[in-house]
Amino acid sequence: MTEKIKEIINNIRPYLNSDGGDIEFIKYEDNYVYVKLLGACMFCNYKDDTIKDNILIKIQEEIPEVKGIITVDL
C-alpha cells in the first residue's frame, strides 16, 4: 500500500514543483496518508484545496479505502 501511495504522490509531484512547491510522504496509518508540504506549498492559500480536490482524489481513485490526508510539520 505504501509503495502505491508513494507512486501516486510522485506522479503528482511535477504539478506541485511547477509552482515552486513539493510534497513528502511521511506514512500511511489507519487509512490516512500523512504528508509534509514543502516550498511554496507550505504558505499557499490554496493548499487545503490542492490536498482535498487534487491529491486525495488521485489517491482515492486507486486506493478507495484511504479516508483522508493529514499534513504534518516536522
Order of alpha helices (4+ residues) and beta strands (2+ residues): alpha-beta-beta-alpha-alpha-beta
